[in-house]
Amino acid sequence: MPFEEKPHYMQLPKQVLIGSNAIARLGEVGQNVTDSRKVVLISDKDVFQIVGNRLLDSLNEYKFDVETVSITGATTEAVDQAQQKIRKHKARLVIGCGGGSVIDTAKLSSARENHPFISVPTIASHDGLSSPRASIKQGGTSVSIQGHSPIAIIADTKIVAQAPFRFMAAGCGDLIANITAVRDWRLANNLGYEYYGDYAASLSIMSATIIMENSKMIRPNDIPSARLVLEALIASGIAMGIAGSSRPSSGAEHKFSHALDRISPKPALHGEQSGLGTIMMAYLHDIDWEEIRGALANIGAPTTAQQLDIDPKHIIKALVTAHEVNPQRYTILGNRGLTEEGAKRIAQYTGVI
Ligand SMILES: [Zn+2]
């Protein structure tokens, strides 16, 4: 039966500037995407200290009138604070430079004020740097909220290569997760629950495949590695922009990671947990989970709970409750999820615990 699809916008960035020292051309990119000179720059203390001057110099060169916002996390308060600054300054453009929290705050505050934003990631830890979705902390838990895609992305390969390698390895975990996410998407479509976009799915899988194939070449302090991972993350975010949802990059393995965020007293990085989830969900999908585990290990991304310093009992509990996260999104976990016995068997069999 063909699906009656509801129309959705495909959101795509207008410009992507990638390369070593790309950050120094922020002003030029800003000029390319807006006629206004009023801009709000969102970042955090550490990033301001390291690259703040270079960002401001570049914006000054193009005569931008800049207000800055320094945040400490992607919280509803931070988003409110940014929105107030945007309104007060009558800004027509928002720039977020930093890690996931900064990008997500810039994404959501600019979407709510109806102005475009430029994403300037300083680490490559997940595909939020290019996607329309934002993860915001409300009270104690993180919620995924629809924002909008960046109008431009500045991916500085040198800055990303120099960041602690753990982040880039996590980014690879988030990319490899596309393999099981797309399987889940197709499954939901086959069962008649939702539309499936072959193009977005293929683009998403391509990002995962390129990382799998190059898993032995990705290494710390290496600009070509940073470029490869950044390009894959950008393409993965674009796949979500095309699909109009996070479906191409978020399935049962992400439910597991979100469940772990709630359960574990000390959660690890999003991409690390998603990578672990991918190994186990690949087993459930009956695809080559050992190949996935091998690729993660080649990169230096964690493949066991021990490496993440997470108690095995929290892994089991996250597996058992994962299906309750975002229940309208159907995955291999079904509506009833795993039993404790089943969860234990899968985690042990795949060597996660
Ligand atoms: Zn993710």
Boltz pocket constraint, residues with backbone or C-beta under 6 A from the ligand:
constraints:
  - pocket:
      binder: B
      contacts: [[A, 126], [A, 127], [A, 174], [A, 249], [A, 250], [A, 254], [A, 270], [A, 274]]
      max_distance: 6.0
